[in-house]
């Protein structure tokens, strides 16, 4: 029981440390499925960390290009 709780604590601390080490100058966080088309590939995610001054290039409309 203690081992499982320690794994959760370590995972949460690692996630916080990972997010604080991002090199984005003006960070912003966007939730929800969005996609980016890069050539013939479509990259999607449900969590986006991006520069708020540059804006987010991913949109919901680009997700329509995913081959189902």
Rosetta blueprint (number, residue, H / E / L):
1 X L
2 X H
3 X H
4 X H
5 X H
6 X H
7 X H
8 X H
9 X H
10 X H
11 X H
12 X H
13 X H
14 X H
15 X H
16 X H
17 X H
18 X H
19 X H
20 X H
21 X L
22 X L
23 X L
24 X L
25 X L
26 X L
27 X E
28 X E
29 X E
30 X E
31 X E
32 X E
33 X E
34 X E
35 X E
36 X E
37 X E
38 X E
39 X L
40 X L
41 X E
42 X E
43 X E
44 X E
45 X E
46 X E
47 X E
48 X E
49 X E
50 X E
51 X E
52 X L
53 X L
54 X L
55 X L
56 X L
57 X L
58 X L
59 X E
60 X L
61 X H
62 X H
63 X H
64 X H
65 X H
66 X L
67 X L
68 X L
